[in-house]
Amino acid sequence: MRRALDNAYRWAGALGATCVALICVLMIVQTLGRHFGFPTGAINDVVAWLCAAAAFLTMAHAFKHGDFVRVTLVLEKVSPATRQRLEFMCLAVAAVAVAYLAWWACRFTYESWQFNELAQGLWAVPIWIPQMSFALGSLLFLVAVLDELVIVARGHVPTFVRLVQERHAKGDFSSDL
């Protein structure tokens, strides 16, 4: 199960990175299109959808690897047992918040599919298609938060803390800048 989850986070992160690369390519195409006089209006819509996909598909990967902003001033000053309890409480609150996000993302996407809603831009695509990245990214983020909650409940150090500590041990403080 651990391998399957880690692969899901990795693939979603890679897909999000691919979205960023596609944004770059489309922006270059749009620039060339303006320069050479061919229409590029629908590219704006696709870039917007890719931005959302890049943001939501990468959340689980970023969370698991300690790349989310965390305020650890209190956690650094308490005993390991208290830190574990606080980490658990924070992850429980995060699980509720992310579950709420995932619920509404899925419901929003389903309603767009149900009503056959089309995009408002130049390209009339069923809007649920680009919204799927929002729903799937939110669901995977929920799985990642629940995964960490289980890890902490079992008495282990959260993955995001362990990976940051490993980077620091190698002298890599780039994520702290």
C-alpha positions as YAML, in Angstrom:
chain: A
units: angstrom
residues:
- id: 1
  name: MET
  ca: [0.00, 0.00, 0.00]
- id: 2
  name: ARG
  ca: [2.85, 2.39, 0.85]
- id: 3
  name: ARG
  ca: [4.35, 1.97, -2.62]
- id: 4
  name: ALA
  ca: [1.00, 2.54, -4.34]
- id: 5
  name: LEU
  ca: [0.35, 5.74, -2.39]
- id: 6
  name: ASP
  ca: [3.85, 7.10, -2.95]
- id: 7
  name: ASN
  ca: [3.54, 6.33, -6.67]
- id: 8
  name: ALA
  ca: [0.17, 8.11, -6.82]
- id: 9
  name: TYR
  ca: [1.68, 11.21, -5.18]
- id: 10
  name: ARG
  ca: [4.70, 11.05, -7.50]
- id: 11
  name: TRP
  ca: [2.61, 10.63, -10.67]
- id: 12
  name: ALA
  ca: [0.26, 13.46, -9.70]
- id: 13
  name: GLY
  ca: [3.27, 15.68, -9.03]
- id: 14
  name: ALA
  ca: [4.76, 14.74, -12.40]
- id: 15
  name: LEU
  ca: [1.44, 15.46, -14.11]
- id: 16
  name: GLY
  ca: [1.29, 18.85, -12.40]
- id: 17
  name: ALA
  ca: [4.86, 19.59, -13.52]
- id: 18
  name: THR
  ca: [3.87, 18.61, -17.06]
- id: 19
  name: CYS
  ca: [1.03, 21.14, -16.84]
- id: 20
  name: VAL
  ca: [3.57, 23.84, -15.95]
- id: 21
  name: ALA
  ca: [5.74, 22.84, -18.94]
- id: 22
  name: LEU
  ca: [2.68, 22.95, -21.21]
- id: 23
  name: ILE
  ca: [1.85, 26.42, -19.91]
- id: 24
  name: CYS
  ca: [5.34, 27.52, -20.92]
- id: 25
  name: VAL
  ca: [4.96, 26.02, -24.41]
- id: 26
  name: LEU
  ca: [1.51, 27.54, -24.90]
- id: 27
  name: MET
  ca: [2.70, 30.97, -23.79]
- id: 28
  name: ILE
  ca: [5.52, 30.79, -26.34]
- id: 29
  name: VAL
  ca: [3.04, 29.70, -29.03]
- id: 30
  name: GLN
  ca: [0.77, 32.58, -28.09]
- id: 31
  name: THR
  ca: [3.63, 35.05, -28.28]
- id: 32
  name: LEU
  ca: [4.63, 33.74, -31.70]
- id: 33
  name: GLY
  ca: [0.99, 33.78, -32.79]
- id: 34
  name: ARG
  ca: [0.65, 37.43, -31.92]
- id: 35
  name: HIS
  ca: [3.91, 38.22, -33.66]
- id: 36
  name: PHE
  ca: [2.99, 36.36, -36.86]
- id: 37
  name: GLY
  ca: [-0.68, 37.26, -36.81]
- id: 38
  name: PHE
  ca: [-2.50, 33.98, -36.20]
- id: 39
  name: PRO
  ca: [-5.32, 33.79, -33.64]
- id: 40
  name: THR
  ca: [-4.48, 32.43, -30.21]
- id: 41
  name: GLY
  ca: [-7.51, 33.42, -28.12]
- id: 42
  name: ALA
  ca: [-8.42, 29.94, -26.85]
- id: 43
  name: ILE
  ca: [-4.91, 29.48, -25.48]
- id: 44
  name: ASN
  ca: [-5.83, 31.75, -22.55]
- id: 45
  name: ASP
  ca: [-8.58, 29.32, -21.51]
- id: 46
  name: VAL
  ca: [-6.30, 26.29, -21.76]
- id: 47
  name: VAL
  ca: [-3.54, 28.05, -19.80]
- id: 48
  name: ALA
  ca: [-6.03, 28.91, -17.04]
- id: 49
  name: TRP
  ca: [-7.15, 25.27, -16.84]
- id: 50
  name: LEU
  ca: [-3.55, 24.06, -16.79]
- id: 51
  name: CYS
  ca: [-2.74, 26.52, -13.97]
- id: 52
  name: ALA
  ca: [-5.55, 25.06, -11.87]
- id: 53
  name: ALA
  ca: [-4.47, 21.51, -12.75]
- id: 54
  name: ALA
  ca: [-0.85, 22.26, -11.84]
- id: 55
  name: ALA
  ca: [-1.91, 23.71, -8.48]
- id: 56
  name: PHE
  ca: [-4.29, 20.96, -7.43]
- id: 57
  name: LEU
  ca: [-2.49, 17.92, -8.83]
- id: 58
  name: THR
  ca: [0.74, 18.82, -7.04]
- id: 59
  name: MET
  ca: [-0.76, 19.48, -3.59]
- id: 60
  name: ALA
  ca: [-0.42, 15.92, -2.28]
- id: 61
  name: HIS
  ca: [3.18, 15.60, -3.47]
- id: 62
  name: ALA
  ca: [4.16, 18.99, -2.04]
- id: 63
  name: PHE
  ca: [2.45, 18.21, 1.27]
- id: 64
  name: LYS
  ca: [4.13, 14.82, 1.66]
- id: 65
  name: HIS
  ca: [7.57, 16.28, 0.89]
- id: 66
  name: GLY
  ca: [7.38, 19.14, 3.38]
- id: 67
  name: ASP
  ca: [7.02, 21.84, 0.76]
- id: 68
  name: PHE
  ca: [3.95, 23.46, 2.35]
- id: 69
  name: VAL
  ca: [4.46, 26.45, 4.60]
- id: 70
  name: ARG
  ca: [4.33, 25.29, 8.22]
- id: 71
  name: VAL
  ca: [4.62, 27.43, 11.31]
- id: 72
  name: THR
  ca: [6.59, 25.32, 13.75]
- id: 73
  name: LEU
  ca: [7.51, 27.86, 16.42]
- id: 74
  name: VAL
  ca: [5.46, 26.05, 19.09]
- id: 75
  name: LEU
  ca: [6.34, 22.55, 17.87]
- id: 76
  name: GLU
  ca: [10.06, 23.25, 18.15]
- id: 77
  name: LYS
  ca: [9.73, 24.25, 21.84]
- id: 78
  name: VAL
  ca: [7.70, 21.33, 23.21]
- id: 79
  name: SER
  ca: [8.63, 17.79, 24.19]
- id: 80
  name: PRO
  ca: [8.50, 15.03, 21.55]
- id: 81
  name: ALA
  ca: [5.35, 13.53, 23.12]
- id: 82
  name: THR
  ca: [3.57, 16.88, 23.11]
- id: 83
  name: ARG
  ca: [4.78, 17.52, 19.58]
- id: 84
  name: GLN
  ca: [3.28, 14.21, 18.47]
- id: 85
  name: ARG
  ca: [-0.08, 15.08, 20.02]
- id: 86
  name: LEU
  ca: [-0.04, 18.54, 18.44]
- id: 87
  name: GLU
  ca: [0.89, 17.10, 15.04]
- id: 88
  name: PHE
  ca: [-2.01, 14.66, 15.34]
- id: 89
  name: MET
  ca: [-4.45, 17.44, 16.25]
- id: 90
  name: CYS
  ca: [-3.27, 19.63, 13.39]
- id: 91
  name: LEU
  ca: [-3.55, 16.77, 10.91]
- id: 92
  name: ALA
  ca: [-7.05, 15.93, 12.20]
- id: 93
  name: VAL
  ca: [-8.16, 19.52, 11.64]
- id: 94
  name: ALA
  ca: [-6.47, 19.51, 8.22]
- id: 95
  name: ALA
  ca: [-8.25, 16.25, 7.33]
- id: 96
  name: VAL
  ca: [-11.63, 17.82, 8.10]
- id: 97
  name: ALA
  ca: [-10.80, 20.96, 6.09]
- id: 98
  name: VAL
  ca: [-9.44, 19.05, 3.11]
- id: 99
  name: ALA
  ca: [-12.36, 16.61, 3.20]
- id: 100
  name: TYR
  ca: [-14.67, 19.62, 2.95]
- id: 101
  name: LEU
  ca: [-12.66, 20.93, 0.00]
- id: 102
  name: ALA
  ca: [-12.69, 17.52, -1.72]
- id: 103
  name: TRP
  ca: [-16.43, 17.09, -1.15]
- id: 104
  name: TRP
  ca: [-17.26, 20.41, -2.77]
- id: 105
  name: ALA
  ca: [-14.73, 19.96, -5.58]
- id: 106
  name: CYS
  ca: [-16.31, 16.63, -6.49]
- id: 107
  name: ARG
  ca: [-19.83, 17.95, -6.13]
- id: 108
  name: PHE
  ca: [-19.02, 21.02, -8.22]
- id: 109
  name: THR
  ca: [-17.48, 18.86, -10.96]
- id: 110
  name: TYR
  ca: [-20.38, 16.40, -10.87]
- id: 111
  name: GLU
  ca: [-22.95, 19.20, -11.19]
- id: 112
  name: SER
  ca: [-21.07, 20.60, -14.18]
- id: 113
  name: TRP
  ca: [-21.23, 17.16, -15.78]
- id: 114
  name: GLN
  ca: [-24.87, 16.67, -14.78]
- id: 115
  name: PHE
  ca: [-25.99, 19.98, -16.31]
- id: 116
  name: ASN
  ca: [-23.68, 19.58, -19.33]
- id: 117
  name: GLU
  ca: [-22.15, 22.97, -18.58]
- id: 118
  name: LEU
  ca: [-19.83, 24.32, -21.27]
- id: 119
  name: ALA
  ca: [-16.84, 26.61, -20.84]
- id: 120
  name: GLN
  ca: [-17.58, 30.29, -21.34]
- id: 121
  name: GLY
  ca: [-14.47, 31.04, -23.41]
- id: 122
  name: LEU
  ca: [-13.66, 30.63, -27.07]
- id: 123
  name: TRP
  ca: [-13.40, 26.86, -26.81]
- id: 124
  name: ALA
  ca: [-16.76, 25.32, -25.84]
- id: 125
  name: VAL
  ca: [-15.49, 22.27, -23.98]
- id: 126
  name: PRO
  ca: [-17.56, 20.56, -21.27]
- id: 127
  name: ILE
  ca: [-16.25, 22.34, -18.19]
- id: 128
  name: TRP
  ca: [-16.22, 19.18, -16.04]
- id: 129
  name: ILE
  ca: [-13.21, 17.96, -18.03]
- id: 130
  name: PRO
  ca: [-10.80, 20.64, -16.80]
- id: 131
  name: GLN
  ca: [-12.55, 20.63, -13.40]
- id: 132
  name: MET
  ca: [-11.57, 16.97, -12.95]
- id: 133
  name: SER
  ca: [-8.05, 18.07, -12.01]
- id: 134
  name: PHE
  ca: [-9.59, 20.09, -9.15]
- id: 135
  name: ALA
  ca: [-11.63, 17.11, -7.93]
- id: 136
  name: LEU
  ca: [-8.89, 14.49, -8.34]
- id: 137
  name: GLY
  ca: [-6.18, 16.73, -6.87]
- id: 138
  name: SER
  ca: [-8.37, 17.50, -3.85]
- id: 139
  name: LEU
  ca: [-9.16, 13.82, -3.32]
- id: 140
  name: LEU
  ca: [-5.49, 12.85, -3.54]
- id: 141
  name: PHE
  ca: [-4.60, 15.65, -1.14]
- id: 142
  name: LEU
  ca: [-7.19, 14.26, 1.30]
- id: 143
  name: VAL
  ca: [-5.64, 10.80, 0.97]
- id: 144
  name: ALA
  ca: [-2.20, 12.31, 1.68]
- id: 145
  name: VAL
  ca: [-3.44, 14.10, 4.81]
- id: 146
  name: LEU
  ca: [-5.19, 10.94, 6.06]
- id: 147
  name: ASP
  ca: [-2.03, 8.97, 5.26]
- id: 148
  name: GLU
  ca: [-0.01, 11.31, 7.48]
- id: 149
  name: LEU
  ca: [-2.67, 11.17, 10.18]
- id: 150
  name: VAL
  ca: [-2.33, 7.38, 10.31]
- id: 151
  name: ILE
  ca: [1.47, 7.62, 10.37]
- id: 152
  name: VAL
  ca: [1.38, 10.03, 13.33]
- id: 153
  name: ALA
  ca: [-1.34, 7.99, 15.10]
- id: 154
  name: ARG
  ca: [1.01, 4.98, 14.93]
- id: 155
  name: GLY
  ca: [3.66, 7.00, 16.75]
- id: 156
  name: HIS
  ca: [5.94, 7.74, 13.81]
- id: 157
  name: VAL
  ca: [7.41, 11.04, 12.67]
- id: 158
  name: PRO
  ca: [5.36, 12.62, 9.88]
- id: 159
  name: THR
  ca: [6.81, 12.05, 6.42]
- id: 160
  name: PHE
  ca: [6.98, 15.77, 5.70]
- id: 161
  name: VAL
  ca: [9.09, 16.31, 8.85]
- id: 162
  name: ARG
  ca: [11.34, 13.31, 8.17]
- id: 163
  name: LEU
  ca: [12.03, 14.35, 4.56]
- id: 164
  name: VAL
  ca: [12.85, 17.93, 5.56]
- id: 165
  name: GLN
  ca: [15.20, 16.61, 8.28]
- id: 166
  name: GLU
  ca: [16.89, 14.37, 5.69]
- id: 167
  name: ARG
  ca: [17.37, 17.33, 3.33]
- id: 168
  name: HIS
  ca: [18.82, 19.40, 6.16]
- id: 169
  name: ALA
  ca: [21.18, 16.55, 7.13]
- id: 170
  name: LYS
  ca: [22.54, 16.66, 3.56]
- id: 171
  name: GLY
  ca: [23.07, 20.42, 3.84]
- id: 172
  name: ASP
  ca: [20.11, 21.31, 1.60]
- id: 173
  name: PHE
  ca: [18.29, 24.27, 3.13]
- id: 174
  name: SER
  ca: [16.84, 25.51, -0.19]
- id: 175
  name: SER
  ca: [13.24, 24.82, 0.89]
- id: 176
  name: ASP
  ca: [13.72, 27.10, 3.90]
- id: 177
  name: LEU
  ca: [14.51, 30.21, 1.84]
...
